[in-house]
Amino acid sequence: MPEKGLMICTALNADETVAQFSEGKYMVIYDETKKYLAVQIRNPALTRKNKRFRFVKECLNLNANVIYVPRGSLSLSASRAIKKAGAKAYVVTPGSKFPDSKTEEPTFGEVFRSSMRAFAERLRKKR
């Protein structure tokens, strides 16, 4: 679990459960110190080609320093952007209740699977 005093970014469904970056209705920034949603906007990644990377870039632009990444959403480009910005990523299970989601450190396997999933999504869209 991340330390206190951080700004956490993730994608949520309307029922406040964690969603895939490419599918969630909202992007939220949660202030861990004050325990409230500092930002809640429509997911800007829904209309983009590189959804996972675009979502992460928007989180970082909104000064999030922790990103809760649903399983299947941490592509290689998103992972690199997080590391380059000096932010932290934690993997959470899609459908879990936010902000009480169980978190794990990301693994290479997670990044690989997410990248393959992103590639497959782009192929399906081209057809």
C-alpha positions in Angstrom: 0.0 0.0 0.0 1.4 3.5 -0.9 2.4 5.8 1.9 0.1 8.6 3.1 -0.1 12.1 1.5 -0.2 11.0 -2.1 -2.3 11.9 -5.1 -3.7 8.6 -6.6 -5.0 8.4 -10.1 -7.1 5.6 -11.6 -10.1 4.9 -13.9 -13.5 4.3 -12.4 -16.9 3.1 -13.5 -20.0 5.0 -12.4 -20.4 2.7 -9.4 -16.9 3.7 -8.1 -15.2 0.4 -9.0 -11.8 0.3 -10.7 -12.0 -0.1 -14.5 -9.6 -0.7 -17.3 -8.0 2.5 -18.6 -9.4 1.8 -22.0 -13.0 1.3 -20.6 -13.5 3.3 -17.5 -16.0 6.2 -17.6 -14.0 8.5 -15.3 -10.5 9.5 -14.5 -10.1 10.4 -10.9 -7.4 11.9 -8.7 -7.8 10.9 -5.1 -6.1 13.0 -2.4 -4.9 10.4 0.2 -4.2 13.0 2.9 -7.6 14.7 2.8 -9.5 11.5 1.7 -11.5 13.1 -1.1 -11.7 13.0 -4.9 -9.7 16.1 -6.0 -10.5 15.6 -9.7 -13.2 13.6 -11.5 -13.4 14.0 -15.3 -14.6 11.9 -18.2 -11.9 9.5 -19.2 -9.8 11.3 -21.9 -8.3 8.0 -23.2 -11.6 6.7 -24.6 -11.2 8.7 -27.8 -7.5 8.0 -28.3 -5.6 5.3 -30.1 -2.9 4.7 -27.4 -5.4 4.5 -24.5 -3.2 3.3 -21.7 -0.3 5.7 -22.5 -2.7 8.6 -22.9 -4.4 7.9 -19.6 -1.1 7.7 -17.7 0.1 11.0 -19.4 -3.1 12.8 -18.3 -2.7 11.5 -14.7 0.9 12.8 -14.7 -0.3 16.1 -16.2 -2.7 16.4 -13.3 0.1 15.9 -10.8 -0.7 12.4 -9.7 2.3 10.7 -8.1 0.7 7.2 -7.6 -1.3 5.4 -10.3 -3.5 2.5 -9.5 -3.3 0.4 -12.7 -6.0 -2.2 -13.3 -4.7 -5.6 -14.4 -4.3 -5.4 -18.2 -3.7 -1.7 -18.3 0.1 -1.3 -17.7 1.5 -1.4 -21.2 5.2 -0.9 -21.8 4.8 2.8 -22.9 2.6 3.5 -19.9 5.2 1.9 -17.6 8.0 3.9 -19.1 6.1 7.2 -18.7 5.4 6.4 -15.0 9.1 5.6 -14.3 10.3 8.7 -16.2 8.0 11.0 -14.2 9.2 9.4 -10.9 5.7 8.3 -10.0 4.8 4.9 -8.6 2.4 2.3 -10.1 0.4 -0.3 -8.2 -1.6 -3.0 -9.8 -5.2 -3.4 -8.7 -8.0 -5.8 -9.7 -10.6 -4.4 -12.0 -14.0 -4.3 -10.4 -12.6 -3.7 -6.9 -14.0 -0.9 -4.8 -11.9 2.3 -4.8 -9.9 3.5 -2.8 -9.9 0.4 -0.7 -8.4 -1.7 -3.5 -5.7 -4.3 -2.7 -2.5 -3.2 -4.4 0.5 -5.1 -5.6 3.9 -4.1 -7.2 3.8 -4.5 -11.0 5.8 -7.3 -12.6 7.4 -7.7 -16.0 4.7 -10.3 -16.8 2.0 -7.8 -16.0 3.6 -5.3 -18.4 4.0 -7.9 -21.1 0.4 -9.1 -20.9 -1.0 -5.6 -20.9 1.1 -4.7 -23.9 -0.2 -7.7 -25.8 -3.8 -6.9 -24.8 -3.3 -3.3 -26.1 -1.9 -4.6 -29.3 -4.9 -7.0 -29.8 -7.4 -4.2 -29.0 -5.8 -2.0 -31.7 -6.0 -4.9 -34.2 -9.6 -5.5 -33.5 -10.5 -1.8 -34.0 -8.8 -1.7 -37.5 -11.2 -4.4 -38.8 
